[in-house]
Amino acid sequence: MVKDKMVRPMTQPPEVIEVSADVDSVKCNGGNGALGHPVVWYSFDGKSQVECAYCDRLFLKKSA
């Protein structure tokens, strides 16, 4: 007897959002309205990128 193989769905890579170089913080709600996640704020704190802990969106500062 042959068992059906489990098929893993292909996942999309995280969304990358570029923000102005003078921005110090960003907010993320996951998008998709009610299908998103609670609003969270992230501070760059001298870094050039931050990643959302809920949806893995990557926020990148544009180089000056």
PDB file with SEQRES, HELIX, SHEET and CRYST1 records, atoms N, CA, C and O in Angstrom:
SEQRES   1 A   64  MET VAL LYS ASP LYS MET VAL ARG PRO MET THR GLN PRO          
SEQRES   2 A   64  PRO GLU VAL ILE GLU VAL SER ALA ASP VAL ASP SER VAL          
SEQRES   3 A   64  LYS CYS ASN GLY GLY ASN GLY ALA LEU GLY HIS PRO VAL          
SEQRES   4 A   64  VAL TRP TYR SER PHE ASP GLY LYS SER GLN VAL GLU CYS          
SEQRES   5 A   64  ALA TYR CYS ASP ARG LEU PHE LEU LYS LYS SER ALA              
HELIX    1 AA1 GLY A   33  LEU A   35  5                                   3    
SHEET    1 AA1 3 VAL A  16  VAL A  19  0                                        
SHEET    2 AA1 3 LEU A  58  LYS A  61  1                                        
SHEET    3 AA1 3 GLN A  49  GLU A  51 -1                                        
SHEET    1 AA2 2 SER A  25  CYS A  28  0                                        
SHEET    2 AA2 2 VAL A  40  SER A  43 -1                                        
CRYST1    1.000    1.000    1.000  90.00  90.00  90.00 P 1           1          
ATOM      1  N   MET A   1       0.842  -1.192   0.000  1.00  0.00           N  
ATOM      2  CA  MET A   1       0.000   0.000   0.000  1.00  0.00           C  
ATOM      3  C   MET A   1       0.887   1.255   0.000  1.00  0.00           C  
ATOM      4  O   MET A   1       1.793   1.362   0.826  1.00  0.00           O  
ATOM      5  N   VAL A   2       0.641   2.193  -0.903  1.00  0.00           N  
ATOM      6  CA  VAL A   2       1.416   3.422  -1.023  1.00  0.00           C  
ATOM      7  C   VAL A   2       0.652   4.559  -0.363  1.00  0.00           C  
ATOM      8  O   VAL A   2      -0.518   4.803  -0.662  1.00  0.00           O  
ATOM      9  N   LYS A   3       1.340   5.251   0.543  1.00  0.00           N  
ATOM     10  CA  LYS A   3       0.721   6.405   1.213  1.00  0.00           C  
ATOM     11  C   LYS A   3       0.889   7.642   0.353  1.00  0.00           C  
ATOM     12  O   LYS A   3       1.896   7.799  -0.338  1.00  0.00           O  
ATOM     13  N   ASP A   4      -0.105   8.523   0.400  1.00  0.00           N  
ATOM     14  CA  ASP A   4       0.001   9.805  -0.300  1.00  0.00           C  
ATOM     15  C   ASP A   4       1.101  10.636   0.354  1.00  0.00           C  
ATOM     16  O   ASP A   4       1.204  10.697   1.579  1.00  0.00           O  
ATOM     17  N   LYS A   5       1.920  11.272  -0.481  1.00  0.00           N  
ATOM     18  CA  LYS A   5       2.970  12.141   0.043  1.00  0.00           C  
ATOM     19  C   LYS A   5       2.355  13.468   0.472  1.00  0.00           C  
ATOM     20  O   LYS A   5       1.446  13.987  -0.176  1.00  0.00           O  
ATOM     21  N   MET A   6       2.860  13.996   1.558  1.00  0.00           N  
ATOM     22  CA  MET A   6       2.423  15.314   2.016  1.00  0.00           C  
ATOM     23  C   MET A   6       3.020  16.366   1.084  1.00  0.00           C  
ATOM     24  O   MET A   6       4.216  16.336   0.795  1.00  0.00           O  
ATOM     25  N   VAL A   7       2.213  17.270   0.627  1.00  0.00           N  
ATOM     26  CA  VAL A   7       2.680  18.347  -0.249  1.00  0.00           C  
ATOM     27  C   VAL A   7       2.702  19.623   0.561  1.00  0.00           C  
ATOM     28  O   VAL A   7       1.676  20.047   1.091  1.00  0.00           O  
ATOM     29  N   ARG A   8       3.874  20.240   0.660  1.00  0.00           N  
ATOM     30  CA  ARG A   8       4.000  21.493   1.394  1.00  0.00           C  
ATOM     31  C   ARG A   8       3.699  22.652   0.462  1.00  0.00           C  
ATOM     32  O   ARG A   8       4.222  22.709  -0.650  1.00  0.00           O  
ATOM     33  N   PRO A   9       2.861  23.573   0.909  1.00  0.00           N  
ATOM     34  CA  PRO A   9       2.560  24.723   0.043  1.00  0.00           C  
ATOM     35  C   PRO A   9       3.784  25.623  -0.109  1.00  0.00           C  
ATOM     36  O   PRO A   9       4.579  25.771   0.819  1.00  0.00           O  
ATOM     37  N   MET A  10       3.920  26.207  -1.267  1.00  0.00           N  
ATOM     38  CA  MET A  10       5.001  27.169  -1.492  1.00  0.00           C  
ATOM     39  C   MET A  10       4.637  28.450  -0.746  1.00  0.00           C  
ATOM     40  O   MET A  10       3.504  28.924  -0.828  1.00  0.00           O  
ATOM     41  N   THR A  11       5.581  28.990  -0.036  1.00  0.00           N  
ATOM     42  CA  THR A  11       5.320  30.231   0.683  1.00  0.00           C  
ATOM     43  C   THR A  11       5.985  31.383  -0.049  1.00  0.00           C  
ATOM     44  O   THR A  11       7.013  31.218  -0.706  1.00  0.00           O  
ATOM     45  N   GLN A  12       5.389  32.527   0.079  1.00  0.00           N  
ATOM     46  CA  GLN A  12       5.924  33.735  -0.533  1.00  0.00           C  
ATOM     47  C   GLN A  12       7.066  34.266   0.330  1.00  0.00           C  
ATOM     48  O   GLN A  12       7.018  34.132   1.552  1.00  0.00           O  
ATOM     49  N   PRO A  13       8.087  34.863  -0.273  1.00  0.00           N  
ATOM     50  CA  PRO A  13       9.126  35.496   0.530  1.00  0.00           C  
ATOM     51  C   PRO A  13       8.531  36.706   1.249  1.00  0.00           C  
ATOM     52  O   PRO A  13       7.520  37.250   0.806  1.00  0.00           O  
ATOM     53  N   PRO A  14       9.138  37.125   2.339  1.00  0.00           N  
ATOM     54  CA  PRO A  14       8.613  38.289   3.069  1.00  0.00           C  
ATOM     55  C   PRO A  14       8.595  39.535   2.188  1.00  0.00           C  
ATOM     56  O   PRO A  14       9.441  39.708   1.310  1.00  0.00           O  
ATOM     57  N   GLU A  15       7.631  40.381   2.438  1.00  0.00           N  
ATOM     58  CA  GLU A  15       7.518  41.649   1.707  1.00  0.00           C  
ATOM     59  C   GLU A  15       8.629  42.588   2.174  1.00  0.00           C  
ATOM     60  O   GLU A  15       8.918  42.663   3.369  1.00  0.00           O  
ATOM     61  N   VAL A  16       9.243  43.292   1.249  1.00  0.00           N  
ATOM     62  CA  VAL A  16      10.287  44.267   1.570  1.00  0.00           C  
ATOM     63  C   VAL A  16       9.725  45.657   1.294  1.00  0.00           C  
ATOM     64  O   VAL A  16       9.234  45.941   0.201  1.00  0.00           O  
ATOM     65  N   ILE A  17       9.805  46.517   2.306  1.00  0.00           N  
ATOM     66  CA  ILE A  17       9.288  47.878   2.190  1.00  0.00           C  
ATOM     67  C   ILE A  17      10.431  48.848   2.435  1.00  0.00           C  
ATOM     68  O   ILE A  17      11.047  48.838   3.501  1.00  0.00           O  
ATOM     69  N   GLU A  18      10.713  49.692   1.439  1.00  0.00           N  
ATOM     70  CA  GLU A  18      11.749  50.709   1.587  1.00  0.00           C  
ATOM     71  C   GLU A  18      11.130  51.970   2.179  1.00  0.00           C  
ATOM     72  O   GLU A  18      10.052  52.402   1.771  1.00  0.00           O  
ATOM     73  N   VAL A  19      11.830  52.547   3.145  1.00  0.00           N  
ATOM     74  CA  VAL A  19      11.369  53.789   3.767  1.00  0.00           C  
ATOM     75  C   VAL A  19      12.466  54.835   3.626  1.00  0.00           C  
ATOM     76  O   VAL A  19      13.626  54.501   3.385  1.00  0.00           O  
ATOM     77  N   SER A  20      12.098  56.081   3.776  1.00  0.00           N  
ATOM     78  CA  SER A  20      13.021  57.196   3.658  1.00  0.00           C  
ATOM     79  C   SER A  20      14.153  57.066   4.680  1.00  0.00           C  
ATOM     80  O   SER A  20      13.961  56.531   5.772  1.00  0.00           O  
ATOM     81  N   ALA A  21      15.335  57.563   4.306  1.00  0.00           N  
ATOM     82  CA  ALA A  21      16.506  57.476   5.175  1.00  0.00           C  
ATOM     83  C   ALA A  21      16.336  58.257   6.472  1.00  0.00           C  
ATOM     84  O   ALA A  21      17.013  57.964   7.457  1.00  0.00           O  
ATOM     85  N   ASP A  22      15.442  59.251   6.489  1.00  0.00           N  
ATOM     86  CA  ASP A  22      15.269  60.058   7.700  1.00  0.00           C  
ATOM     87  C   ASP A  22      14.217  59.497   8.664  1.00  0.00           C  
ATOM     88  O   ASP A  22      13.943  60.115   9.693  1.00  0.00           O  
ATOM     89  N   VAL A  23      13.632  58.360   8.356  1.00  0.00           N  
ATOM     90  CA  VAL A  23      12.618  57.741   9.221  1.00  0.00           C  
ATOM     91  C   VAL A  23      13.304  57.021  10.381  1.00  0.00           C  
ATOM     92  O   VAL A  23      14.283  56.304  10.175  1.00  0.00           O  
ATOM     93  N   ASP A  24      12.791  57.212  11.606  1.00  0.00           N  
ATOM     94  CA  ASP A  24      13.367  56.558  12.783  1.00  0.00           C  
ATOM     95  C   ASP A  24      12.571  55.340  13.235  1.00  0.00           C  
ATOM     96  O   ASP A  24      13.108  54.457  13.904  1.00  0.00           O  
ATOM     97  N   SER A  25      11.264  55.290  12.863  1.00  0.00           N  
ATOM     98  CA  SER A  25      10.438  54.160  13.281  1.00  0.00           C  
ATOM     99  C   SER A  25       9.381  53.865  12.218  1.00  0.00           C  
ATOM    100  O   SER A  25       9.041  54.726  11.407  1.00  0.00           O  
ATOM    101  N   VAL A  26       8.874  52.646  12.238  1.00  0.00           N  
ATOM    102  CA  VAL A  26       7.834  52.219  11.297  1.00  0.00           C  
ATOM    103  C   VAL A  26       6.783  51.434  12.070  1.00  0.00           C  
ATOM    104  O   VAL A  26       7.050  50.889  13.141  1.00  0.00           O  
ATOM    105  N   LYS A  27       5.571  51.389  11.497  1.00  0.00           N  
ATOM    106  CA  LYS A  27       4.537  50.560  12.094  1.00  0.00           C  
ATOM    107  C   LYS A  27       4.122  49.500  11.093  1.00  0.00           C  
ATOM    108  O   LYS A  27       4.204  49.706   9.882  1.00  0.00           O  
ATOM    109  N   CYS A  28       3.678  48.365  11.607  1.00  0.00           N  
ATOM    110  CA  CYS A  28       3.243  47.271  10.751  1.00  0.00           C  
ATOM    111  C   CYS A  28       1.962  46.686  11.325  1.00  0.00           C  
ATOM    112  O   CYS A  28       1.834  46.504  12.536  1.00  0.00           O  
ATOM    113  N   ASN A  29       1.007  46.390  10.431  1.00  0.00           N  
ATOM    114  CA  ASN A  29      -0.235  45.741  10.853  1.00  0.00           C  
ATOM    115  C   ASN A  29      -0.505  44.478  10.026  1.00  0.00           C  
ATOM    116  O   ASN A  29      -1.585  43.892  10.096  1.00  0.00           O  
ATOM    117  N   GLY A  30       0.497  44.077   9.248  1.00  0.00           N  
ATOM    118  CA  GLY A  30       0.364  42.869   8.443  1.00  0.00           C  
ATOM    119  C   GLY A  30      -0.426  43.044   7.175  1.00  0.00           C  
ATOM    120  O   GLY A  30      -0.463  42.133   6.347  1.00  0.00           O  
ATOM    121  N   GLY A  31      -1.065  44.193   6.991  1.00  0.00           N  
ATOM    122  CA  GLY A  31      -1.883  44.411   5.808  1.00  0.00           C  
ATOM    123  C   GLY A  31      -3.119  43.534   5.815  1.00  0.00           C  
ATOM    124  O   GLY A  31      -3.425  42.901   6.826  1.00  0.00           O  
ATOM    125  N   ASN A  32      -3.813  43.489   4.729  1.00  0.00           N  
ATOM    126  CA  ASN A  32      -4.995  42.640   4.567  1.00  0.00           C  
ATOM    127  C   ASN A  32      -6.124  42.933   5.546  1.00  0.00           C  
ATOM    128  O   ASN A  32      -6.912  42.037   5.848  1.00  0.00           O  
ATOM    129  N   GLY A  33      -6.226  44.143   6.043  1.00  0.00           N  
ATOM    130  CA  GLY A  33      -7.340  44.527   6.913  1.00  0.00           C  
ATOM    131  C   GLY A  33      -7.484  43.633   8.125  1.00  0.00           C  
ATOM    132  O   GLY A  33      -6.548  43.496   8.914  1.00  0.00           O  
ATOM    133  N   ALA A  34      -8.641  43.025   8.281  1.00  0.00           N  
ATOM    134  CA  ALA A  34      -8.918  42.173   9.448  1.00  0.00           C  
ATOM    135  C   ALA A  34      -8.072  40.903   9.457  1.00  0.00           C  
ATOM    136  O   ALA A  34      -7.982  40.228  10.482  1.00  0.00           O  
ATOM    137  N   LEU A  35      -7.461  40.577   8.343  1.00  0.00           N  
ATOM    138  CA  LEU A  35      -6.633  39.375   8.280  1.00  0.00           C  
ATOM    139  C   LEU A  35      -5.181  39.653   8.657  1.00  0.00           C  
ATOM    140  O   LEU A  35      -4.346  38.750   8.606  1.00  0.00           O  
ATOM    141  N   GLY A  36      -4.878  40.878   9.031  1.00  0.00           N  
ATOM    142  CA  GLY A  36      -3.518  41.256   9.420  1.00  0.00           C  
ATOM    143  C   GLY A  36      -3.218  40.836  10.853  1.00  0.00           C  
ATOM    144  O   GLY A  36      -3.700  39.806  11.323  1.00  0.00           O  
ATOM    145  N   HIS A  37      -2.425  41.636  11.534  1.00  0.00           N  
ATOM    146  CA  HIS A  37      -2.086  41.378  12.940  1.00  0.00           C  
ATOM    147  C   HIS A  37      -2.184  42.688  13.705  1.00  0.00           C  
ATOM    148  O   HIS A  37      -2.371  43.740  13.093  1.00  0.00           O  
ATOM    149  N   PRO A  38      -2.061  42.654  15.032  1.00  0.00           N  
ATOM    150  CA  PRO A  38      -2.122  43.907  15.800  1.00  0.00           C  
ATOM    151  C   PRO A  38      -1.035  44.880  15.321  1.00  0.00           C  
ATOM    152  O   PRO A  38       0.030  44.456  14.870  1.00  0.00           O  
ATOM    153  N   VAL A  39      -1.309  46.160  15.420  1.00  0.00           N  
ATOM    154  CA  VAL A  39      -0.331  47.176  15.032  1.00  0.00           C  
ATOM    155  C   VAL A  39       0.849  47.137  15.999  1.00  0.00           C  
ATOM    156  O   VAL A  39       0.677  47.155  17.217  1.00  0.00           O  
ATOM    157  N   VAL A  40       2.036  47.085  15.433  1.00  0.00           N  
ATOM    158  CA  VAL A  40       3.264  47.127  16.233  1.00  0.00           C  
ATOM    159  C   VAL A  40       4.186  48.175  15.627  1.00  0.00           C  
ATOM    160  O   VAL A  40       4.194  48.387  14.415  1.00  0.00           O  
ATOM    161  N   TRP A  41       4.956  48.821  16.480  1.00  0.00           N  
ATOM    162  CA  TRP A  41       5.910  49.838  16.049  1.00  0.00           C  
ATOM    163  C   TRP A  41       7.318  49.298  16.236  1.00  0.00           C  
ATOM    164  O   TRP A  41       7.602  48.609  17.215  1.00  0.00           O  
ATOM    165  N   TYR A  42       8.198  49.614  15.292  1.00  0.00           N  
ATOM    166  CA  TYR A  42       9.596  49.208  15.370  1.00  0.00           C  
ATOM    167  C   TYR A  42      10.486  50.415  15.187  1.00  0.00           C  
ATOM    168  O   TYR A  42      10.223  51.255  14.327  1.00  0.00           O  
ATOM    169  N   SER A  43      11.538  50.515  15.984  1.00  0.00           N  
ATOM    170  CA  SER A  43      12.504  51.593  15.882  1.00  0.00           C  
ATOM    171  C   SER A  43      13.762  51.058  15.198  1.00  0.00           C  
ATOM    172  O   SER A  43      14.189  49.935  15.463  1.00  0.00           O  
ATOM    173  N   PHE A  44      14.345  51.860  14.326  1.00  0.00           N  
ATOM    174  CA  PHE A  44      15.559  51.437  13.641  1.00  0.00           C  
ATOM    175  C   PHE A  44      16.774  51.444  14.569  1.00  0.00           C  
ATOM    176  O   PHE A  44      17.698  50.654  14.375  1.00  0.00           O  
ATOM    177  N   ASP A  45      16.786  52.322  15.572  1.00  0.00           N  
ATOM    178  CA  ASP A  45      17.887  52.380  16.553  1.00  0.00           C  
ATOM    179  C   ASP A  45      19.262  52.254  15.909  1.00  0.00           C  
ATOM    180  O   ASP A  45      20.092  51.466  16.364  1.00  0.00           O  
ATOM    181  N   GLY A  46      19.508  53.028  14.851  1.00  0.00           N  
ATOM    182  CA  GLY A  46      20.803  53.024  14.190  1.00  0.00           C  
ATOM    183  C   GLY A  46      21.004  51.901  13.179  1.00  0.00           C  
ATOM    184  O   GLY A  46      22.045  51.839  12.525  1.00  0.00           O  
ATOM    185  N   LYS A  47      20.026  51.015  13.043  1.00  0.00           N  
ATOM    186  CA  LYS A  47      20.132  49.916  12.077  1.00  0.00           C  
ATOM    187  C   LYS A  47      19.566  50.365  10.734  1.00  0.00           C  
ATOM    188  O   LYS A  47      18.812  51.335  10.664  1.00  0.00           O  
ATOM    189  N   SER A  48      19.929  49.662   9.681  1.00  0.00           N  
ATOM    190  CA  SER A  48      19.430  49.999   8.356  1.00  0.00           C  
ATOM    191  C   SER A  48      18.185  49.203   7.986  1.00  0.00           C  
ATOM    192  O   SER A  48      17.559  49.475   6.962  1.00  0.00           O  
ATOM    193  N   GLN A  49      17.820  48.224   8.810  1.00  0.00           N  
ATOM    194  CA  GLN A  49      16.624  47.426   8.534  1.00  0.00           C  
ATOM    195  C   GLN A  49      16.040  46.865   9.828  1.00  0.00           C  
ATOM    196  O   GLN A  49      16.753  46.642  10.806  1.00  0.00           O  
ATOM    197  N   VAL A  50      14.729  46.643   9.808  1.00  0.00           N  
ATOM    198  CA  VAL A  50      14.045  45.970  10.912  1.00  0.00           C  
ATOM    199  C   VAL A  50      13.052  44.980  10.312  1.00  0.00           C  
ATOM    200  O   VAL A  50      12.550  45.182   9.207  1.00  0.00           O  
ATOM    201  N   GLU A  51      12.777  43.915  11.051  1.00  0.00           N  
ATOM    202  CA  GLU A  51      11.876  42.876  10.575  1.00  0.00           C  
ATOM    203  C   GLU A  51      10.713  42.731  11.544  1.00  0.00           C  
ATOM    204  O   GLU A  51      10.908  42.727  12.759  1.00  0.00           O  
ATOM    205  N   CYS A  52       9.493  42.609  11.002  1.00  0.00           N  
ATOM    206  CA  CYS A  52       8.302  42.444  11.825  1.00  0.00           C  
ATOM    207  C   CYS A  52       8.300  41.040  12.436  1.00  0.00           C  
ATOM    208  O   CYS A  52       8.491  40.045  11.736  1.00  0.00           O  
ATOM    209  N   ALA A  53       8.085  40.979  13.728  1.00  0.00           N  
ATOM    210  CA  ALA A  53       8.067  39.694  14.427  1.00  0.00           C  
ATOM    211  C   ALA A  53       6.814  38.883  14.107  1.00  0.00           C  
ATOM    212  O   ALA A  53       6.802  37.668  14.300  1.00  0.00           O  
ATOM    213  N   TYR A  54       5.757  39.540  13.618  1.00  0.00           N  
ATOM    214  CA  TYR A  54       4.522  38.828  13.281  1.00  0.00           C  
ATOM    215  C   TYR A  54       4.542  38.267  11.862  1.00  0.00           C  
ATOM    216  O   TYR A  54       4.310  37.075  11.658  1.00  0.00           O  
ATOM    217  N   CYS A  55       4.821  39.127  10.881  1.00  0.00           N  
ATOM    218  CA  CYS A  55       4.640  38.727   9.477  1.00  0.00           C  
ATOM    219  C   CYS A  55       5.937  38.674   8.672  1.00  0.00           C  
ATOM    220  O   CYS A  55       5.911  38.374   7.478  1.00  0.00           O  
ATOM    221  N   ASP A  56       7.056  38.959   9.304  1.00  0.00           N  
ATOM    222  CA  ASP A  56       8.372  38.917   8.662  1.00  0.00           C  
ATOM    223  C   ASP A  56       8.595  39.986   7.596  1.00  0.00           C  
ATOM    224  O   ASP A  56       9.571  39.908   6.850  1.00  0.00           O  
ATOM    225  N   ARG A  57       7.711  40.985   7.508  1.00  0.00           N  
ATOM    226  CA  ARG A  57       7.970  42.098   6.579  1.00  0.00           C  
ATOM    227  C   ARG A  57       9.316  42.700   6.940  1.00  0.00           C  
ATOM    228  O   ARG A  57       9.661  42.817   8.116  1.00  0.00           O  
ATOM    229  N   LEU A  58      10.065  43.078   5.928  1.00  0.00           N  
ATOM    230  CA  LEU A  58      11.365  43.673   6.149  1.00  0.00           C  
ATOM    231  C   LEU A  58      11.297  45.139   5.740  1.00  0.00           C  
ATOM    232  O   LEU A  58      10.966  45.456   4.597  1.00  0.00           O  
ATOM    233  N   PHE A  59      11.606  46.016   6.660  1.00  0.00           N  
ATOM    234  CA  PHE A  59      11.623  47.456   6.402  1.00  0.00           C  
ATOM    235  C   PHE A  59      13.067  47.886   6.228  1.00  0.00           C  
ATOM    236  O   PHE A  59      13.882  47.714   7.134  1.00  0.00           O  
ATOM    237  N   LEU A  60      13.391  48.447   5.064  1.00  0.00           N  
ATOM    238  CA  LEU A  60      14.749  48.879   4.743  1.00  0.00           C  
ATOM    239  C   LEU A  60      14.797  50.387   4.594  1.00  0.00           C  
ATOM    240  O   LEU A  60      13.938  50.987   3.947  1.00  0.00           O  
ATOM    241  N   LYS A  61      15.809  50.994   5.198  1.00  0.00           N  
ATOM    242  CA  LYS A  61      16.015  52.424   4.998  1.00  0.00           C  
ATOM    243  C   LYS A  61      16.700  52.623   3.657  1.00  0.00           C  
ATOM    244  O   LYS A  61      17.667  51.930   3.341  1.00  0.00           O  
ATOM    245  N   LYS A  62      16.198  53.575   2.862  1.00  0.00           N  
ATOM    246  CA  LYS A  62      16.864  53.915   1.607  1.00  0.00           C  
ATOM    247  C   LYS A  62      18.182  54.579   1.948  1.00  0.00           C  
ATOM    248  O   LYS A  62      18.266  55.354   2.900  1.00  0.00           O  
ATOM    249  N   SER A  63      19.210  54.279   1.173  1.00  0.00           N  
ATOM    250  CA  SER A  63      20.499  54.920   1.423  1.00  0.00           C  
ATOM    251  C   SER A  63      20.428  56.382   0.999  1.00  0.00           C  
ATOM    252  O   SER A  63      19.770  56.728   0.018  1.00  0.00           O  
ATOM    253  N   ALA A  64      21.108  57.223   1.745  1.00  0.00           N  
ATOM    254  CA  ALA A  64      21.050  58.665   1.506  1.00  0.00           C  
ATOM    255  C   ALA A  64      21.721  59.093   0.250  1.00  0.00           C  
ATOM    256  O   ALA A  64      21.742  60.282  -0.065  1.00  0.00           O  
TER     257      ALA A  64                                                      
END                                                                             
